[in-house]
Amino acid sequence: MIEGDKKAQGWCIRAKMNMQDPVKCLRDPVLYRSNPDRHHRTGTTYKCYPTYDFACPIVDAIEGVTHSMRSIEYKDRDKLFEWV
């Protein structure tokens, strides 16, 4: 996936969680995705990309953010944010 082989297009890394969880975003979330296509800014340097759900909690933890100010559209993903 990291090498960006064209055969790997559409692959992703998911968290193996509880498929019976009542919070649907905690069942089988995608953490990383691959895209071997050329990016308009970085070209073919990067082929794996973290999803918002995976990257933001980590960045907030590194930067010491104690209260995340996100719009209401992410409300259903708060449990996943806390889990990561």
N, C-alpha and C positions, 0 to 999 in steps of 0.2 A: 504494500500500500504506500509506503513512504517513497519508494522509487518511482511511483506514478506510472506503473505499467498500464497500458491501455486496457488490458484484460481486467484490471482492478477497478475500473470505473464503476461507480455506484456502491462501493464497499463502505461500510461504516463500522465503528466500534460502539457497542452498546453496553450499558451497565446491566449485569445479570441481577435482576431484582425480583420481587414478588409479583407474579402475573395476576394475583388475586387481590392486590392492593386496591382499596376503594378510591384512592387518589390516582387517577389514570396516568398522570405524567410520571409516576413512580414505578410503573410496570415494566417498561422496557425502553428507557430513554437513550437516545443517540448522544454520544459524547464527542466523537470525532467523525469526520467524513472525509472521503478522498475525492479529489477532482483533478484528473491528470490534464485537463484542458489548460491552455495558456491563459494566464491572468493578464488583464490589461495594464497593470502596474508592475507586478513582480515577475512577469514572464513565466518561466517554468521552474523557478527557484523552489517554490513550496507546492506540495501536492496533497498535504493533509491539513485540515482546518478544524480547530475546536469549535463546537457549537456555543451559542450564547449561554445556554444552560450550564455548560461546563466551565467556560472561561471566566465569566463574571464573578462567581463566588470565589474563585482562586485569586483573581486580581484584587477583589475587595479585601480578602484576608491578608494579602501581601501589603496592601496599602493602608491597612488598619481601619477600614471603613466599618463603623459600628451600626449605622442605620442606612440601608440602601434605599434610595429614593427612585422608585421605578413606577411607571404608569400602571394603571389598573389592569391593563391587558395581560400583565404577567402575574396577576394575583393567584391564578390556579397553579402556577409553577413555584410558588414560595416553598413548598415542602421539598421539592427537588433542589432548589437553591440552598436550603438549609442542609440537606443530605450531603451535597458535594462539599 
